[in-house]
Amino acid sequence: MSDVENKVRKTKARQPGDPMRITLLVDEELSTRLNKTVPHGFRKHIMVSLITTVLDAIDADGEMMMGALMAGQYKLVRIDDREAAL
């Protein structure tokens, strides 16, 4: 058995609830902007919060929300400012 096969066999199986990695390809300008704006230690938390917010909006409004997001017709509003924005 090769070293690679041996390492694969020794890794533990992923358990339900274990974190999963998501990889996104973005253009260089967006990547540079993210690197300049969001400190490295906050990126995971910010991205998880954004994904959760987007999924909650899609759960609430379905395909209409996906279309609005893709068309740039949606923006984040601070909870404190929600009533003023309506």
PDB file with one MODEL, atoms N, CA, C and O in Angstrom:
MODEL        1
ATOM      1  N   MET A   1       0.853  -1.179   0.000  1.00  0.00           N
ATOM      2  CA  MET A   1       0.000   0.000   0.000  1.00  0.00           C
ATOM      3  C   MET A   1       0.894   1.236   0.000  1.00  0.00           C
ATOM      4  O   MET A   1       1.851   1.305   0.771  1.00  0.00           O
ATOM      5  N   SER A   2       0.596   2.199  -0.846  1.00  0.00           N
ATOM      6  CA  SER A   2       1.403   3.415  -0.931  1.00  0.00           C
ATOM      7  C   SER A   2       1.130   4.323   0.258  1.00  0.00           C
ATOM      8  O   SER A   2       0.146   4.147   0.977  1.00  0.00           O
ATOM      9  N   ASP A   3       2.025   5.310   0.457  1.00  0.00           N
ATOM     10  CA  ASP A   3       1.847   6.269   1.550  1.00  0.00           C
ATOM     11  C   ASP A   3       0.547   7.049   1.398  1.00  0.00           C
ATOM     12  O   ASP A   3      -0.134   7.324   2.385  1.00  0.00           O
ATOM     13  N   VAL A   4       0.201   7.407   0.153  1.00  0.00           N
ATOM     14  CA  VAL A   4      -1.026   8.163  -0.093  1.00  0.00           C
ATOM     15  C   VAL A   4      -2.240   7.329   0.296  1.00  0.00           C
ATOM     16  O   VAL A   4      -3.131   7.819   0.989  1.00  0.00           O
ATOM     17  N   GLU A   5      -2.283   6.084  -0.139  1.00  0.00           N
ATOM     18  CA  GLU A   5      -3.403   5.213   0.222  1.00  0.00           C
ATOM     19  C   GLU A   5      -3.489   5.025   1.731  1.00  0.00           C
ATOM     20  O   GLU A   5      -4.581   4.993   2.298  1.00  0.00           O
ATOM     21  N   ASN A   6      -2.338   4.901   2.374  1.00  0.00           N
ATOM     22  CA  ASN A   6      -2.302   4.726   3.819  1.00  0.00           C
ATOM     23  C   ASN A   6      -2.865   5.957   4.525  1.00  0.00           C
ATOM     24  O   ASN A   6      -3.628   5.821   5.482  1.00  0.00           O
ATOM     25  N   LYS A   7      -2.498   7.163   4.065  1.00  0.00           N
ATOM     26  CA  LYS A   7      -3.006   8.400   4.675  1.00  0.00           C
ATOM     27  C   LYS A   7      -4.515   8.517   4.487  1.00  0.00           C
ATOM     28  O   LYS A   7      -5.229   8.929   5.401  1.00  0.00           O
ATOM     29  N   VAL A   8      -4.993   8.156   3.309  1.00  0.00           N
ATOM     30  CA  VAL A   8      -6.428   8.233   3.035  1.00  0.00           C
ATOM     31  C   VAL A   8      -7.184   7.304   3.974  1.00  0.00           C
ATOM     32  O   VAL A   8      -8.222   7.686   4.514  1.00  0.00           O
ATOM     33  N   ARG A   9      -6.697   6.132   4.172  1.00  0.00           N
ATOM     34  CA  ARG A   9      -7.378   5.162   5.036  1.00  0.00           C
ATOM     35  C   ARG A   9      -7.387   5.608   6.491  1.00  0.00           C
ATOM     36  O   ARG A   9      -8.306   5.261   7.231  1.00  0.00           O
ATOM     37  N   LYS A  10      -6.371   6.380   6.922  1.00  0.00           N
ATOM     38  CA  LYS A  10      -6.266   6.772   8.326  1.00  0.00           C
ATOM     39  C   LYS A  10      -7.080   8.020   8.659  1.00  0.00           C
ATOM     40  O   LYS A  10      -7.295   8.314   9.835  1.00  0.00           O
ATOM     41  N   THR A  11      -7.535   8.761   7.647  1.00  0.00           N
ATOM     42  CA  THR A  11      -8.320   9.953   7.945  1.00  0.00           C
ATOM     43  C   THR A  11      -9.689   9.538   8.449  1.00  0.00           C
ATOM     44  O   THR A  11     -10.278   8.564   7.979  1.00  0.00           O
ATOM     45  N   LYS A  12     -10.183  10.303   9.423  1.00  0.00           N
ATOM     46  CA  LYS A  12     -11.487   9.932   9.968  1.00  0.00           C
ATOM     47  C   LYS A  12     -12.603  10.371   9.017  1.00  0.00           C
ATOM     48  O   LYS A  12     -12.474  11.362   8.298  1.00  0.00           O
ATOM     49  N   ALA A  13     -13.650   9.642   9.030  1.00  0.00           N
ATOM     50  CA  ALA A  13     -14.794   9.960   8.172  1.00  0.00           C
ATOM     51  C   ALA A  13     -15.481  11.214   8.681  1.00  0.00           C
ATOM     52  O   ALA A  13     -15.558  11.453   9.887  1.00  0.00           O
ATOM     53  N   ARG A  14     -15.976  12.007   7.749  1.00  0.00           N
ATOM     54  CA  ARG A  14     -16.717  13.211   8.116  1.00  0.00           C
ATOM     55  C   ARG A  14     -17.990  12.816   8.840  1.00  0.00           C
ATOM     56  O   ARG A  14     -18.708  11.909   8.418  1.00  0.00           O
ATOM     57  N   GLN A  15     -18.254  13.502   9.923  1.00  0.00           N
ATOM     58  CA  GLN A  15     -19.447  13.236  10.722  1.00  0.00           C
ATOM     59  C   GLN A  15     -20.515  14.288  10.420  1.00  0.00           C
ATOM     60  O   GLN A  15     -20.172  15.412  10.052  1.00  0.00           O
ATOM     61  N   PRO A  16     -21.791  13.955  10.566  1.00  0.00           N
ATOM     62  CA  PRO A  16     -22.847  14.966  10.396  1.00  0.00           C
ATOM     63  C   PRO A  16     -22.591  16.142  11.337  1.00  0.00           C
ATOM     64  O   PRO A  16     -22.289  15.951  12.515  1.00  0.00           O
ATOM     65  N   GLY A  17     -22.714  17.343  10.813  1.00  0.00           N
ATOM     66  CA  GLY A  17     -22.478  18.541  11.613  1.00  0.00           C
ATOM     67  C   GLY A  17     -21.054  19.064  11.533  1.00  0.00           C
ATOM     68  O   GLY A  17     -20.786  20.175  11.989  1.00  0.00           O
ATOM     69  N   ASP A  18     -20.118  18.279  10.956  1.00  0.00           N
ATOM     70  CA  ASP A  18     -18.747  18.760  10.777  1.00  0.00           C
ATOM     71  C   ASP A  18     -18.751  19.921   9.790  1.00  0.00           C
ATOM     72  O   ASP A  18     -19.564  19.935   8.866  1.00  0.00           O
ATOM     73  N   PRO A  19     -17.858  20.898   9.966  1.00  0.00           N
ATOM     74  CA  PRO A  19     -17.775  22.015   9.017  1.00  0.00           C
ATOM     75  C   PRO A  19     -17.417  21.526   7.617  1.00  0.00           C
ATOM     76  O   PRO A  19     -16.706  20.536   7.449  1.00  0.00           O
ATOM     77  N   MET A  20     -17.921  22.235   6.627  1.00  0.00           N
ATOM     78  CA  MET A  20     -17.641  21.917   5.226  1.00  0.00           C
ATOM     79  C   MET A  20     -16.941  23.120   4.594  1.00  0.00           C
ATOM     80  O   MET A  20     -17.220  24.264   4.953  1.00  0.00           O
ATOM     81  N   ARG A  21     -16.052  22.864   3.673  1.00  0.00           N
ATOM     82  CA  ARG A  21     -15.345  23.928   2.959  1.00  0.00           C
ATOM     83  C   ARG A  21     -16.130  24.274   1.696  1.00  0.00           C
ATOM     84  O   ARG A  21     -16.610  23.390   0.988  1.00  0.00           O
ATOM     85  N   ILE A  22     -16.253  25.584   1.424  1.00  0.00           N
ATOM     86  CA  ILE A  22     -16.866  26.068   0.192  1.00  0.00           C
ATOM     87  C   ILE A  22     -15.812  26.906  -0.523  1.00  0.00           C
ATOM     88  O   ILE A  22     -15.203  27.787   0.083  1.00  0.00           O
ATOM     89  N   THR A  23     -15.596  26.640  -1.790  1.00  0.00           N
ATOM     90  CA  THR A  23     -14.625  27.390  -2.579  1.00  0.00           C
ATOM     91  C   THR A  23     -15.371  28.155  -3.657  1.00  0.00           C
ATOM     92  O   THR A  23     -16.186  27.584  -4.381  1.00  0.00           O
ATOM     93  N   LEU A  24     -15.090  29.455  -3.765  1.00  0.00           N
ATOM     94  CA  LEU A  24     -15.724  30.303  -4.772  1.00  0.00           C
ATOM     95  C   LEU A  24     -14.653  30.927  -5.653  1.00  0.00           C
ATOM     96  O   LEU A  24     -13.615  31.363  -5.156  1.00  0.00           O
ATOM     97  N   LEU A  25     -14.895  30.973  -6.936  1.00  0.00           N
ATOM     98  CA  LEU A  25     -14.013  31.692  -7.840  1.00  0.00           C
ATOM     99  C   LEU A  25     -14.582  33.098  -8.022  1.00  0.00           C
ATOM    100  O   LEU A  25     -15.732  33.258  -8.432  1.00  0.00           O
ATOM    101  N   VAL A  26     -13.781  34.105  -7.719  1.00  0.00           N
ATOM    102  CA  VAL A  26     -14.199  35.499  -7.890  1.00  0.00           C
ATOM    103  C   VAL A  26     -13.131  36.219  -8.690  1.00  0.00           C
ATOM    104  O   VAL A  26     -11.989  35.767  -8.763  1.00  0.00           O
ATOM    105  N   ASP A  27     -13.507  37.349  -9.294  1.00  0.00           N
ATOM    106  CA  ASP A  27     -12.510  38.074 -10.077  1.00  0.00           C
ATOM    107  C   ASP A  27     -11.494  38.748  -9.146  1.00  0.00           C
ATOM    108  O   ASP A  27     -11.737  38.919  -7.951  1.00  0.00           O
ATOM    109  N   GLU A  28     -10.381  39.114  -9.716  1.00  0.00           N
ATOM    110  CA  GLU A  28      -9.271  39.661  -8.936  1.00  0.00           C
ATOM    111  C   GLU A  28      -9.662  40.940  -8.201  1.00  0.00           C
ATOM    112  O   GLU A  28      -9.243  41.154  -7.063  1.00  0.00           O
ATOM    113  N   GLU A  29     -10.454  41.782  -8.837  1.00  0.00           N
ATOM    114  CA  GLU A  29     -10.868  43.039  -8.214  1.00  0.00           C
ATOM    115  C   GLU A  29     -11.673  42.788  -6.934  1.00  0.00           C
ATOM    116  O   GLU A  29     -11.439  43.440  -5.916  1.00  0.00           O
ATOM    117  N   LEU A  30     -12.613  41.850  -6.984  1.00  0.00           N
ATOM    118  CA  LEU A  30     -13.412  41.533  -5.804  1.00  0.00           C
ATOM    119  C   LEU A  30     -12.546  40.919  -4.707  1.00  0.00           C
ATOM    120  O   LEU A  30     -12.708  41.245  -3.531  1.00  0.00           O
ATOM    121  N   SER A  31     -11.633  40.038  -5.088  1.00  0.00           N
ATOM    122  CA  SER A  31     -10.729  39.418  -4.113  1.00  0.00           C
ATOM    123  C   SER A  31      -9.855  40.472  -3.437  1.00  0.00           C
ATOM    124  O   SER A  31      -9.676  40.438  -2.220  1.00  0.00           O
ATOM    125  N   THR A  32      -9.312  41.401  -4.211  1.00  0.00           N
ATOM    126  CA  THR A  32      -8.470  42.471  -3.662  1.00  0.00           C
ATOM    127  C   THR A  32      -9.273  43.349  -2.722  1.00  0.00           C
ATOM    128  O   THR A  32      -8.798  43.729  -1.651  1.00  0.00           O
ATOM    129  N   ARG A  33     -10.494  43.670  -3.132  1.00  0.00           N
ATOM    130  CA  ARG A  33     -11.370  44.497  -2.289  1.00  0.00           C
ATOM    131  C   ARG A  33     -11.680  43.803  -0.966  1.00  0.00           C
ATOM    132  O   ARG A  33     -11.655  44.438   0.089  1.00  0.00           O
ATOM    133  N   LEU A  34     -11.971  42.506  -1.017  1.00  0.00           N
ATOM    134  CA  LEU A  34     -12.226  41.734   0.196  1.00  0.00           C
ATOM    135  C   LEU A  34     -11.002  41.737   1.103  1.00  0.00           C
ATOM    136  O   LEU A  34     -11.119  41.950   2.309  1.00  0.00           O
ATOM    137  N   ASN A  35      -9.825  41.499   0.520  1.00  0.00           N
ATOM    138  CA  ASN A  35      -8.588  41.460   1.301  1.00  0.00           C
ATOM    139  C   ASN A  35      -8.284  42.797   1.973  1.00  0.00           C
ATOM    140  O   ASN A  35      -7.777  42.826   3.094  1.00  0.00           O
ATOM    141  N   LYS A  36      -8.590  43.905   1.294  1.00  0.00           N
ATOM    142  CA  LYS A  36      -8.329  45.238   1.855  1.00  0.00           C
ATOM    143  C   LYS A  36      -9.364  45.639   2.897  1.00  0.00           C
ATOM    144  O   LYS A  36      -9.050  46.379   3.830  1.00  0.00           O
ATOM    145  N   THR A  37     -10.599  45.156   2.746  1.00  0.00           N
ATOM    146  CA  THR A  37     -11.715  45.620   3.565  1.00  0.00           C
ATOM    147  C   THR A  37     -11.957  44.774   4.799  1.00  0.00           C
ATOM    148  O   THR A  37     -12.199  45.316   5.878  1.00  0.00           O
ATOM    149  N   VAL A  38     -11.896  43.470   4.668  1.00  0.00           N
ATOM    150  CA  VAL A  38     -12.265  42.568   5.769  1.00  0.00           C
ATOM    151  C   VAL A  38     -11.009  41.899   6.325  1.00  0.00           C
ATOM    152  O   VAL A  38     -10.322  41.184   5.596  1.00  0.00           O
ATOM    153  N   PRO A  39     -10.699  42.120   7.601  1.00  0.00           N
ATOM    154  CA  PRO A  39      -9.541  41.448   8.195  1.00  0.00           C
ATOM    155  C   PRO A  39      -9.681  39.932   8.070  1.00  0.00           C
ATOM    156  O   PRO A  39     -10.781  39.387   8.164  1.00  0.00           O
ATOM    157  N   HIS A  40      -8.554  39.267   7.858  1.00  0.00           N
ATOM    158  CA  HIS A  40      -8.544  37.828   7.597  1.00  0.00           C
ATOM    159  C   HIS A  40      -9.317  37.034   8.650  1.00  0.00           C
ATOM    160  O   HIS A  40     -10.051  36.112   8.293  1.00  0.00           O
ATOM    161  N   GLY A  41      -9.176  37.358   9.921  1.00  0.00           N
ATOM    162  CA  GLY A  41      -9.837  36.616  10.985  1.00  0.00           C
ATOM    163  C   GLY A  41     -11.355  36.747  10.999  1.00  0.00           C
ATOM    164  O   GLY A  41     -12.041  35.943  11.629  1.00  0.00           O
ATOM    165  N   PHE A  42     -11.881  37.752  10.312  1.00  0.00           N
ATOM    166  CA  PHE A  42     -13.330  37.979  10.280  1.00  0.00           C
ATOM    167  C   PHE A  42     -13.998  37.387   9.044  1.00  0.00           C
ATOM    168  O   PHE A  42     -15.224  37.283   9.004  1.00  0.00           O
ATOM    169  N   ARG A  43     -13.224  36.999   8.039  1.00  0.00           N
ATOM    170  CA  ARG A  43     -13.793  36.590   6.751  1.00  0.00           C
ATOM    171  C   ARG A  43     -14.751  35.423   6.877  1.00  0.00           C
ATOM    172  O   ARG A  43     -15.841  35.461   6.306  1.00  0.00           O
ATOM    173  N   LYS A  44     -14.373  34.387   7.610  1.00  0.00           N
ATOM    174  CA  LYS A  44     -15.247  33.224   7.748  1.00  0.00           C
ATOM    175  C   LYS A  44     -16.585  33.638   8.358  1.00  0.00           C
ATOM    176  O   LYS A  44     -17.646  33.252   7.865  1.00  0.00           O
ATOM    177  N   HIS A  45     -16.528  34.422   9.430  1.00  0.00           N
ATOM    178  CA  HIS A  45     -17.757  34.823  10.128  1.00  0.00           C
ATOM    179  C   HIS A  45     -18.628  35.711   9.240  1.00  0.00           C
ATOM    180  O   HIS A  45     -19.851  35.566   9.222  1.00  0.00           O
ATOM    181  N   ILE A  46     -18.007  36.618   8.513  1.00  0.00           N
ATOM    182  CA  ILE A  46     -18.755  37.495   7.603  1.00  0.00           C
ATOM    183  C   ILE A  46     -19.411  36.671   6.497  1.00  0.00           C
ATOM    184  O   ILE A  46     -20.587  36.872   6.196  1.00  0.00           O
ATOM    185  N   MET A  47     -18.666  35.747   5.889  1.00  0.00           N
ATOM    186  CA  MET A  47     -19.210  34.951   4.800  1.00  0.00           C
ATOM    187  C   MET A  47     -20.330  34.031   5.286  1.00  0.00           C
ATOM    188  O   MET A  47     -21.336  33.871   4.594  1.00  0.00           O
ATOM    189  N   VAL A  48     -20.171  33.428   6.458  1.00  0.00           N
ATOM    190  CA  VAL A  48     -21.235  32.573   7.010  1.00  0.00           C
ATOM    191  C   VAL A  48     -22.484  33.411   7.272  1.00  0.00           C
ATOM    192  O   VAL A  48     -23.597  32.973   6.981  1.00  0.00           O
ATOM    193  N   SER A  49     -22.306  34.610   7.820  1.00  0.00           N
ATOM    194  CA  SER A  49     -23.437  35.493   8.092  1.00  0.00           C
ATOM    195  C   SER A  49     -24.139  35.900   6.790  1.00  0.00           C
ATOM    196  O   SER A  49     -25.368  35.921   6.730  1.00  0.00           O
ATOM    197  N   LEU A  50     -23.366  36.221   5.757  1.00  0.00           N
ATOM    198  CA  LEU A  50     -23.952  36.593   4.467  1.00  0.00           C
ATOM    199  C   LEU A  50     -24.713  35.431   3.843  1.00  0.00           C
ATOM    200  O   LEU A  50     -25.828  35.608   3.353  1.00  0.00           O
ATOM    201  N   ILE A  51     -24.118  34.248   3.859  1.00  0.00           N
ATOM    202  CA  ILE A  51     -24.795  33.081   3.285  1.00  0.00           C
ATOM    203  C   ILE A  51     -26.090  32.793   4.041  1.00  0.00           C
ATOM    204  O   ILE A  51     -27.115  32.496   3.427  1.00  0.00           O
ATOM    205  N   THR A  52     -26.047  32.879   5.364  1.00  0.00           N
ATOM    206  CA  THR A  52     -27.242  32.647   6.177  1.00  0.00           C
ATOM    207  C   THR A  52     -28.321  33.675   5.857  1.00  0.00           C
ATOM    208  O   THR A  52     -29.491  33.322   5.717  1.00  0.00           O
ATOM    209  N   THR A  53     -27.935  34.944   5.741  1.00  0.00           N
ATOM    210  CA  THR A  53     -28.883  36.018   5.433  1.00  0.00           C
ATOM    211  C   THR A  53     -29.522  35.798   4.062  1.00  0.00           C
ATOM    212  O   THR A  53     -30.733  35.951   3.905  1.00  0.00           O
ATOM    213  N   VAL A  54     -28.710  35.442   3.082  1.00  0.00           N
ATOM    214  CA  VAL A  54     -29.224  35.209   1.729  1.00  0.00           C
ATOM    215  C   VAL A  54     -30.173  34.014   1.718  1.00  0.00           C
ATOM    216  O   VAL A  54     -31.248  34.081   1.121  1.00  0.00           O
ATOM    217  N   LEU A  55     -29.781  32.918   2.375  1.00  0.00           N
ATOM    218  CA  LEU A  55     -30.647  31.739   2.399  1.00  0.00           C
ATOM    219  C   LEU A  55     -31.959  32.011   3.127  1.00  0.00           C
ATOM    220  O   LEU A  55     -33.009  31.521   2.712  1.00  0.00           O
ATOM    221  N   ASP A  56     -31.910  32.790   4.209  1.00  0.00           N
ATOM    222  CA  ASP A  56     -33.137  33.160   4.920  1.00  0.00           C
ATOM    223  C   ASP A  56     -34.062  33.965   4.012  1.00  0.00           C
ATOM    224  O   ASP A  56     -35.274  33.749   4.000  1.00  0.00           O
ATOM    225  N   ALA A  57     -33.483  34.895   3.250  1.00  0.00           N
ATOM    226  CA  ALA A  57     -34.282  35.710   2.321  1.00  0.00           C
ATOM    227  C   ALA A  57     -34.887  34.835   1.224  1.00  0.00           C
ATOM    228  O   ALA A  57     -36.045  35.020   0.849  1.00  0.00           O
ATOM    229  N   ILE A  58     -34.108  33.886   0.709  1.00  0.00           N
ATOM    230  CA  ILE A  58     -34.627  32.987  -0.326  1.00  0.00           C
ATOM    231  C   ILE A  58     -35.704  32.082   0.248  1.00  0.00           C
ATOM    232  O   ILE A  58     -36.706  31.819  -0.418  1.00  0.00           O
ATOM    233  N   ASP A  59     -35.517  31.599   1.479  1.00  0.00           N
ATOM    234  CA  ASP A  59     -36.551  30.781   2.122  1.00  0.00           C
ATOM    235  C   ASP A  59     -37.855  31.568   2.261  1.00  0.00           C
ATOM    236  O   ASP A  59     -38.941  31.010   2.101  1.00  0.00           O
ATOM    237  N   ALA A  60     -37.744  32.861   2.560  1.00  0.00           N
ATOM    238  CA  ALA A  60     -38.933  33.688   2.764  1.00  0.00           C
ATOM    239  C   ALA A  60     -39.621  34.055   1.450  1.00  0.00           C
ATOM    240  O   ALA A  60     -40.849  34.061   1.375  1.00  0.00           O
ATOM    241  N   ASP A  61     -38.834  34.362   0.411  1.00  0.00           N
ATOM    242  CA  ASP A  61     -39.408  34.899  -0.818  1.00  0.00           C
ATOM    243  C   ASP A  61     -39.151  34.057  -2.060  1.00  0.00           C
ATOM    244  O   ASP A  61     -39.598  34.423  -3.146  1.00  0.00           O
ATOM    245  N   GLY A  62     -38.451  32.951  -1.930  1.00  0.00           N
ATOM    246  CA  GLY A  62     -38.248  32.008  -3.020  1.00  0.00           C
ATOM    247  C   GLY A  62     -37.535  32.562  -4.240  1.00  0.00           C
ATOM    248  O   GLY A  62     -36.600  33.357  -4.141  1.00  0.00           O
ATOM    249  N   GLU A  63     -38.011  32.114  -5.395  1.00  0.00           N
ATOM    250  CA  GLU A  63     -37.363  32.455  -6.658  1.00  0.00           C
ATOM    251  C   GLU A  63     -37.345  33.951  -6.917  1.00  0.00           C
ATOM    252  O   GLU A  63     -36.436  34.454  -7.579  1.00  0.00           O
ATOM    253  N   MET A  64     -38.327  34.661  -6.410  1.00  0.00           N
ATOM    254  CA  MET A  64     -38.361  36.108  -6.585  1.00  0.00           C
ATOM    255  C   MET A  64     -37.119  36.752  -5.966  1.00  0.00           C
ATOM    256  O   MET A  64     -36.536  37.671  -6.542  1.00  0.00           O
ATOM    257  N   MET A  65     -36.717  36.261  -4.783  1.00  0.00           N
ATOM    258  CA  MET A  65     -35.541  36.805  -4.120  1.00  0.00           C
ATOM    259  C   MET A  65     -34.271  36.460  -4.889  1.00  0.00           C
ATOM    260  O   MET A  65     -33.375  37.295  -5.006  1.00  0.00           O
ATOM    261  N   MET A  66     -34.184  35.235  -5.416  1.00  0.00           N
ATOM    262  CA  MET A  66     -33.003  34.868  -6.195  1.00  0.00           C
ATOM    263  C   MET A  66     -32.865  35.778  -7.417  1.00  0.00           C
ATOM    264  O   MET A  66     -31.764  36.223  -7.742  1.00  0.00           O
ATOM    265  N   GLY A  67     -33.973  36.051  -8.084  1.00  0.00           N
ATOM    266  CA  GLY A  67     -33.944  36.953  -9.234  1.00  0.00           C
ATOM    267  C   GLY A  67     -33.518  38.355  -8.841  1.00  0.00           C
ATOM    268  O   GLY A  67     -32.720  38.984  -9.535  1.00  0.00           O
ATOM    269  N   ALA A  68     -34.049  38.847  -7.723  1.00  0.00           N
ATOM    270  CA  ALA A  68     -33.688  40.188  -7.252  1.00  0.00           C
ATOM    271  C   ALA A  68     -32.207  40.263  -6.897  1.00  0.00           C
ATOM    272  O   ALA A  68     -31.543  41.250  -7.215  1.00  0.00           O
ATOM    273  N   LEU A  69     -31.688  39.234  -6.244  1.00  0.00           N
ATOM    274  CA  LEU A  69     -30.262  39.213  -5.895  1.00  0.00           C
ATOM    275  C   LEU A  69     -29.391  39.225  -7.143  1.00  0.00           C
ATOM    276  O   LEU A  69     -28.424  39.982  -7.227  1.00  0.00           O
ATOM    277  N   MET A  70     -29.739  38.381  -8.115  1.00  0.00           N
ATOM    278  CA  MET A  70     -28.931  38.289  -9.332  1.00  0.00           C
ATOM    279  C   MET A  70     -29.026  39.552 -10.178  1.00  0.00           C
ATOM    280  O   MET A  70     -28.109  39.856 -10.940  1.00  0.00           O
ATOM    281  N   ALA A  71     -30.130  40.293 -10.051  1.00  0.00           N
ATOM    282  CA  ALA A  71     -30.310  41.536 -10.814  1.00  0.00           C
ATOM    283  C   ALA A  71     -29.779  42.755 -10.065  1.00  0.00           C
ATOM    284  O   ALA A  71     -29.863  43.876 -10.566  1.00  0.00           O
ATOM    285  N   GLY A  72     -29.230  42.541  -8.862  1.00  0.00           N
ATOM    286  CA  GLY A  72     -28.701  43.668  -8.085  1.00  0.00           C
ATOM    287  C   GLY A  72     -29.792  44.543  -7.488  1.00  0.00           C
ATOM    288  O   GLY A  72     -29.549  45.716  -7.207  1.00  0.00           O
ATOM    289  N   GLN A  73     -30.990  43.998  -7.288  1.00  0.00           N
ATOM    290  CA  GLN A  73     -32.118  44.764  -6.760  1.00  0.00           C
ATOM    291  C   GLN A  73     -32.339  44.509  -5.275  1.00  0.00           C
ATOM    292  O   GLN A  73     -33.457  44.650  -4.779  1.00  0.00           O
ATOM    293  N   TYR A  74     -31.295  44.139  -4.573  1.00  0.00           N
ATOM    294  CA  TYR A  74     -31.415  43.803  -3.164  1.00  0.00           C
ATOM    295  C   TYR A  74     -30.208  44.381  -2.453  1.00  0.00           C
ATOM    296  O   TYR A  74     -29.093  44.320  -2.972  1.00  0.00           O
ATOM    297  N   LYS A  75     -30.418  44.941  -1.270  1.00  0.00           N
ATOM    298  CA  LYS A  75     -29.286  45.447  -0.504  1.00  0.00           C
ATOM    299  C   LYS A  75     -29.484  45.115   0.966  1.00  0.00           C
ATOM    300  O   LYS A  75     -30.610  44.926   1.426  1.00  0.00           O
ATOM    301  N   LEU A  76     -28.392  45.047   1.688  1.00  0.00           N
ATOM    302  CA  LEU A  76     -28.459  44.812   3.123  1.00  0.00           C
ATOM    303  C   LEU A  76     -28.831  46.113   3.817  1.00  0.00           C
ATOM    304  O   LEU A  76     -28.340  47.184   3.462  1.00  0.00           O
ATOM    305  N   VAL A  77     -29.698  46.006   4.800  1.00  0.00           N
ATOM    306  CA  VAL A  77     -30.112  47.166   5.580  1.00  0.00           C
ATOM    307  C   VAL A  77     -29.923  46.818   7.046  1.00  0.00           C
ATOM    308  O   VAL A  77     -30.336  45.747   7.491  1.00  0.00           O
ATOM    309  N   ARG A  78     -29.302  47.716   7.795  1.00  0.00           N
ATOM    310  CA  ARG A  78     -29.144  47.466   9.228  1.00  0.00           C
ATOM    311  C   ARG A  78     -30.500  47.301   9.874  1.00  0.00           C
ATOM    312  O   ARG A  78     -31.455  47.978   9.493  1.00  0.00           O
ATOM    313  N   ILE A  79     -30.601  46.419  10.836  1.00  0.00           N
ATOM    314  CA  ILE A  79     -31.874  46.173  11.522  1.00  0.00           C
ATOM    315  C   ILE A  79     -32.414  47.461  12.130  1.00  0.00           C
ATOM    316  O   ILE A  79     -33.622  47.695  12.093  1.00  0.00           O
ATOM    317  N   ASP A  80     -31.548  48.298  12.688  1.00  0.00           N
ATOM    318  CA  ASP A  80     -31.972  49.572  13.288  1.00  0.00           C
ATOM    319  C   ASP A  80     -32.619  50.487  12.270  1.00  0.00           C
ATOM    320  O   ASP A  80     -33.481  51.294  12.616  1.00  0.00           O
ATOM    321  N   ASP A  81     -32.203  50.365  10.993  1.00  0.00           N
ATOM    322  CA  ASP A  81     -32.675  51.243   9.934  1.00  0.00           C
ATOM    323  C   ASP A  81     -33.811  50.616   9.107  1.00  0.00           C
ATOM    324  O   ASP A  81     -34.281  51.227   8.146  1.00  0.00           O
ATOM    325  N   ARG A  82     -34.247  49.421   9.467  1.00  0.00           N
ATOM    326  CA  ARG A  82     -35.233  48.705   8.641  1.00  0.00           C
ATOM    327  C   ARG A  82     -36.518  49.519   8.469  1.00  0.00           C
ATOM    328  O   ARG A  82     -37.015  49.651   7.351  1.00  0.00           O
ATOM    329  N   GLU A  83     -37.060  50.062   9.555  1.00  0.00           N
ATOM    330  CA  GLU A  83     -38.319  50.798   9.457  1.00  0.00           C
ATOM    331  C   GLU A  83     -38.163  52.050   8.619  1.00  0.00           C
ATOM    332  O   GLU A  83     -39.074  52.415   7.876  1.00  0.00           O
ATOM    333  N   ALA A  84     -37.017  52.718   8.728  1.00  0.00           N
ATOM    334  CA  ALA A  84     -36.782  53.922   7.929  1.00  0.00           C
ATOM    335  C   ALA A  84     -36.686  53.588   6.442  1.00  0.00           C
ATOM    336  O   ALA A  84     -37.067  54.401   5.600  1.00  0.00           O
ATOM    337  N   ALA A  85     -36.173  52.387   6.109  1.00  0.00           N
ATOM    338  CA  ALA A  85     -36.026  51.999   4.708  1.00  0.00           C
ATOM    339  C   ALA A  85     -37.357  51.600   4.083  1.00  0.00           C
ATOM    340  O   ALA A  85     -37.508  51.669   2.863  1.00  0.00           O
ATOM    341  N   LEU A  86     -38.325  51.185   4.897  1.00  0.00           N
ATOM    342  CA  LEU A  86     -39.626  50.774   4.368  1.00  0.00           C
ATOM    343  C   LEU A  86     -40.426  51.972   4.085  1.00  0.00           C
ATOM    344  O   LEU A  86     -41.564  51.861   3.630  1.00  0.00           O
TER     345      LEU A  86
ENDMDL
END
